[in-house]
Amino acid sequence: MDVDSHTLPKDFPELKNDTFLRAARGEETQYVPVWCMRQAGRYLPEFRESRAGKDFFETCRSPEACCELTLQPLRRFPFDAAIIFSDILVVPQALGMDVQMLAGKGPTFPEPLKEPEDLLRLRTKVDVSEELGYVFKAITLTRHKLEGKVPLIGFTGAPWTLMTYMIEGGGSNTMSKAKRWLYRHPEASHSLLARLTDVIVEYLLGQVAAGAQALQVFESHAGCLGPAQFNEFALPYLRDIARRVKERLKESGSDSVPMIVFAKDGHYALEDLSQSHYEVVGLDWTIDPRAARGRTGGRVSLQGNMDPCALYAPKEQIGETVKTMLEGFGTQRYIANLGHGLYPDMDPEHVGAFVEAVHSHSRRLRKLE
């Protein structure tokens, strides 16, 4: 294969391990597939080495760098899926906002949205392939370089979560500035959320066209909303995204891809999320596996939900925690994951123990079922 063919979203290598996709679609699997949110990350020394001295978003804009960072964890661990290395804040950037990643502070917007008139600063028409084409190139290159080992997941931040960053100007414990908009400027809030939704739909479709085999929507800040606000300002847009992506893929004659919704700390919305056009509902560690099964009524596959901090425990204990989690979820229609991303100070060997425990215990349980 010549070098140029790696840049074209066609003639991809045949997929050798489809366990993750089967579990996502609710089909039978021989064992429980596993991957980790932030599996390409700072807990790996090779990641820190690759990233040293480079601007974060510059790295995001380099397809070769994103490909390398996506592949690193798969060289170490037998994960059942890869997730493209990128960031949810590339979407506000596509809308014309300046975002910087500052050491010790995290993502920072020098000029956040303060009042509704600030919406006029955003691009009214976003050419997604022009603004975010670098992500699509990274997906295509990575899909070729994966050589069919495992499926590749694409992702986006959800409208409400992106809105919080755009208004707060960075991370926040209370999201009080963004929530102030919901209470004081509901119309402007809906206007912003609708615009984000439009861009996200195009962005996800572009990722599928580029080679993504599954999609995850991160509603990382669901926990800052109560049920009433979630139902008004988050859920309709989450539903809209999945429905529109699926409709457009069908219209264009493209294969559908499984979609995962992960609303962190949004356990009050489990029933609604399980009826929102997503095949998989991701869970954080604050939800009991059996309760989650009961509340979602077999309508969806589930993903999650081990406390990431359980990886600080001795390896034998990690195995026990995994076993208990698998007994709670059962081995079918289930994708093992952490209830949030890996932290930078985690021992890679403990990540390996987690993956190994999921595979071995689920195979054992499968025989007993």
C-alpha positions in Angstrom: 0.0 0.0 0.0 1.5 3.3 -1.0 1.7 6.2 1.6 -1.0 8.2 -0.1 -3.6 5.5 0.2 -3.4 5.9 4.0 -5.0 9.3 3.5 -8.1 8.0 1.7 -11.1 6.8 3.6 -11.5 3.6 1.6 -9.9 0.2 1.3 -9.6 -0.1 5.1 -8.0 -3.3 6.4 -10.5 -6.0 7.4 -11.6 -5.8 11.0 -10.2 -8.8 13.0 -11.9 -8.1 16.4 -15.5 -6.9 16.3 -16.4 -7.8 19.9 -16.8 -4.1 20.9 -19.2 -3.4 18.0 -21.2 -6.6 18.6 -21.7 -5.7 22.3 -22.6 -2.2 21.3 -25.3 -3.5 18.9 -26.6 -5.9 21.4 -25.3 -9.0 19.6 -23.8 -12.0 21.4 -20.2 -11.9 22.5 -17.8 -14.6 23.8 -16.3 -12.2 26.4 -16.8 -8.6 27.6 -15.0 -6.1 25.5 -13.1 -3.3 27.3 -11.6 0.1 26.5 -10.8 3.1 28.7 -11.8 6.7 28.4 -8.5 8.7 28.1 -6.7 5.5 27.3 -4.4 7.7 25.1 -3.1 9.8 27.9 -0.6 11.1 30.4 -0.4 7.9 32.4 1.8 6.5 29.6 5.4 7.6 29.6 5.5 7.4 25.8 2.6 9.8 25.6 4.4 12.3 27.8 7.5 11.9 25.7 5.5 12.4 22.4 3.8 15.5 23.8 6.8 17.1 25.5 7.2 20.8 24.6 4.3 20.8 22.1 1.2 22.9 22.2 -1.8 20.7 23.0 -4.1 22.0 20.2 -1.2 21.9 17.7 -0.9 18.2 18.5 -4.7 17.9 17.9 -4.2 19.5 14.5 -1.5 17.0 13.4 -3.1 13.8 12.0 0.2 11.9 12.4 0.6 12.9 16.1 -3.1 12.0 16.8 -2.6 8.7 15.1 0.5 7.9 17.1 -1.1 8.8 20.4 -4.2 6.8 19.6 -2.1 3.7 18.8 0.2 3.9 21.8 -2.1 2.2 24.4 -2.9 -0.6 21.9 0.8 -1.5 21.7 0.7 -2.1 25.5 -2.8 -3.5 26.2 -5.3 -5.8 24.4 -8.0 -3.1 24.4 -11.1 -4.0 22.2 -11.4 -0.5 20.8 -9.3 2.6 20.0 -10.6 6.1 20.5 -9.2 8.9 18.3 -6.9 11.3 20.2 -8.6 14.7 20.0 -10.5 17.1 22.3 -14.1 18.1 22.7 -13.1 21.8 22.5 -12.2 21.7 18.8 -15.9 22.4 18.2 -16.0 25.8 19.9 -12.7 26.5 18.0 -14.6 25.7 14.8 -17.2 28.3 15.8 -14.4 30.9 16.0 -13.6 30.9 19.7 -10.0 31.0 20.9 -9.2 28.2 23.3 -5.8 27.6 24.9 -4.5 24.7 27.0 -2.6 26.3 29.9 -0.2 24.2 32.0 -1.6 23.7 35.5 -4.9 25.4 34.6 -6.3 23.3 31.7 -8.5 24.6 28.9 -8.9 28.4 28.9 -11.1 30.7 26.7 -9.5 34.2 26.9 -12.8 35.7 25.8 -15.7 33.6 27.0 -19.3 34.4 26.1 -20.7 36.8 28.8 -24.0 38.0 27.5 -26.3 36.9 24.7 -25.0 39.6 22.3 -21.7 37.7 22.4 -23.2 35.0 20.3 -22.8 37.5 17.4 -19.0 36.8 17.6 -19.6 33.1 16.6 -19.4 32.0 13.0 -22.9 31.7 11.6 -22.0 29.1 9.0 -19.3 26.6 9.9 -17.6 24.6 7.1 -16.9 21.6 9.2 -14.6 19.9 6.7 -12.6 23.1 6.5 -12.5 23.8 10.2 -12.2 20.2 11.5 -10.8 18.4 8.5 -7.6 17.6 10.5 -9.7 15.3 12.8 -11.1 13.5 9.8 -7.6 13.0 8.4 -6.4 11.7 11.8 -9.3 9.2 11.8 -8.6 8.0 8.3 -4.9 7.6 8.9 -5.4 5.8 12.2 -8.0 3.5 10.8 -5.4 2.3 8.2 -2.6 2.1 10.7 -4.8 0.1 13.1 -4.6 -2.7 10.5 -8.0 -4.0 11.5 -6.9 -4.8 15.0 -9.9 -3.2 16.7 -12.6 -0.7 15.8 -12.0 3.1 16.0 -14.3 5.3 18.0 -14.9 8.9 17.1 -16.4 11.4 19.6 -17.7 14.8 20.4 -18.7 16.9 23.4 -22.5 17.4 23.8 -24.0 20.8 23.4 -24.6 21.6 27.1 -21.1 20.5 28.0 -19.6 22.7 25.3 -21.8 25.6 26.2 -20.5 25.4 29.8 -16.9 25.8 28.7 -17.7 28.6 26.2 -19.4 30.7 29.0 -17.3 29.7 32.0 -14.1 30.2 30.1 -12.7 26.9 31.4 -13.5 24.3 34.0 -15.8 25.1 37.0 -17.2 23.2 39.9 -20.6 24.9 39.9 -21.1 26.0 36.3 -22.9 28.9 37.8 -22.2 31.3 34.9 -23.5 28.9 32.3 -26.5 28.0 34.5 -27.2 31.7 34.9 -27.8 31.8 31.2 -30.3 29.0 31.4 -32.3 30.9 34.0 -31.9 34.4 32.7 -31.5 33.9 28.9 -33.3 30.7 28.0 -33.9 31.8 24.4 -30.3 32.6 23.8 -29.3 29.4 25.5 -31.5 27.4 23.2 -30.1 29.3 20.2 -26.5 28.4 21.2 -27.4 24.8 21.9 -29.1 24.5 18.5 -26.1 25.9 16.7 -23.8 23.6 18.5 -26.1 20.7 17.7 -25.9 21.6 13.9 -22.1 21.6 14.0 -21.9 18.4 16.0 -24.2 16.5 13.6 -22.0 17.5 10.6 -18.8 16.8 12.7 -20.0 13.2 13.6 -21.1 12.5 10.0 -17.6 13.6 8.9 -16.0 11.3 11.4 -18.0 8.3 10.1 -17.2 9.2 6.4 -13.5 9.4 7.5 -13.6 5.9 9.0 -15.0 6.0 12.6 -16.8 2.8 13.4 -18.6 4.0 16.5 -19.4 7.4 18.0 -19.5 8.6 21.6 -21.2 11.8 22.8 -19.7 13.2 26.1 -22.2 15.0 28.3 -19.5 15.4 30.9 -21.3 18.2 32.8 -24.8 16.6 33.2 -24.3 16.4 36.9 -24.5 20.2 37.2 -28.1 20.1 36.0 -31.2 18.9 37.8 -33.7 16.7 36.0 -35.9 19.6 34.9 -33.0 21.6 33.4 -31.5 18.4 31.8 -34.9 17.7 30.2 -35.1 21.1 28.7 -31.5 22.1 27.8 -29.6 18.8 27.4 -31.8 15.8 26.5 -33.6 17.2 23.5 -30.2 18.0 21.8 -28.7 14.7 22.7 -31.7 13.0 21.1 -31.6 15.3 18.1 -27.9 14.5 17.5 -28.4 10.7 17.4 -31.6 10.9 15.4 -30.2 13.2 12.8 -26.9 11.4 12.4 -28.8 8.1 11.9 -31.2 9.6 9.4 -28.5 11.2 7.4 -26.4 8.0 7.3 -29.5 6.1 6.1 -30.3 8.7 3.4 -26.8 8.6 2.0 -26.8 4.8 1.9 -24.0 4.6 4.5 -23.8 1.8 7.1 -25.1 2.9 10.5 -22.6 3.0 13.4 -23.4 2.3 17.1 -23.7 5.5 19.2 -22.8 5.8 22.9 -24.1 8.6 25.1 -22.2 9.3 28.3 -23.9 11.7 30.7 -21.6 11.8 33.7 -23.6 12.1 37.1 -26.8 12.1 35.1 -28.2 9.0 36.8 -31.6 10.8 37.2 -31.9 10.6 33.4 -31.1 6.9 32.9 -34.6 5.9 31.7 -34.7 8.8 29.3 -31.2 8.3 28.0 -32.1 4.6 27.3 -34.8 5.8 24.9 -32.8 8.5 23.0 -31.8 6.7 19.8 -28.4 5.6 21.3 -27.4 1.9 21.2 -25.2 2.3 24.3 -25.6 4.3 27.6 -22.3 4.9 29.4 -22.4 5.0 33.2 -20.2 6.6 35.8 -19.3 4.8 39.1 -22.1 6.2 41.1 -24.7 3.8 39.7 -25.2 0.2 40.8 -24.9 -2.1 37.7 -28.1 -4.1 38.6 -30.1 -1.0 39.2 -28.9 0.4 35.8 -30.0 -2.8 34.1 -33.4 -2.6 35.7 -33.9 1.0 34.9 -32.8 0.8 31.3 -35.1 -2.3 30.8 -32.9 -4.1 28.3 -33.4 -1.3 25.7 -29.7 -0.6 25.4 -26.2 -2.0 25.9 -24.4 -0.5 28.9 -20.8 0.7 29.2 -18.8 1.5 32.3 -18.6 1.9 35.3 -15.6 1.1 37.5 -14.4 3.9 39.7 -11.1 5.1 38.0 -9.6 5.3 41.5 -10.0 1.6 41.9 -6.9 1.3 39.7 -4.8 2.7 42.7 -5.6 -0.6 44.5 -3.3 -3.6 44.5 -3.7 -5.7 41.3 -5.5 -8.6 43.0 -8.0 -6.2 44.4 -8.6 -4.7 40.9 -9.4 -8.3 39.8 -12.0 -8.6 42.6 -13.6 -5.3 41.8 -13.9 -6.2 38.1 -15.4 -9.6 39.0 -18.1 -7.9 41.1 -18.8 -5.4 38.4 -19.2 -8.1 35.7 -21.5 -10.1 38.0 -23.7 -7.0 38.3 -23.9 -6.3 34.6 -23.7 -9.8 33.2 -21.5 -10.6 30.2 -23.9 -9.7 27.4 -24.8 -6.2 26.0 -22.0 -4.8 28.1 -18.8 -3.0 27.4 -16.4 -2.7 30.4 -14.9 0.8 31.0 -14.1 3.1 33.8 -16.8 5.5 35.1 -14.6 8.4 33.9 -11.2 8.9 32.3 -7.8 7.6 33.4 -5.8 10.0 35.7 -2.3 11.0 34.8 -0.7 9.4 37.9 -2.1 5.9 37.3 0.3 3.0 36.9 0.1 1.5 33.4 0.5 -2.0 34.9 -2.7 -1.5 36.8 -4.5 -0.6 33.6 -3.2 -3.8 32.1 -4.5 -5.7 35.2 -7.9 -4.1 34.7 -8.1 -5.2 31.0 -6.8 -8.7 31.7 -9.3 -9.1 34.6 -12.2 -8.1 32.3 -11.2 -10.6 29.7 -10.5 -13.5 32.0 -13.4 -13.1 34.4 -15.9 -12.5 31.7 -14.9 -15.7 29.8 -15.2 -17.6 33.0 -18.7 -16.1 33.8 -19.8 -16.7 30.2 -19.3 -20.5 30.7 -21.4 -20.4 33.8 -24.3 -18.5 32.3 
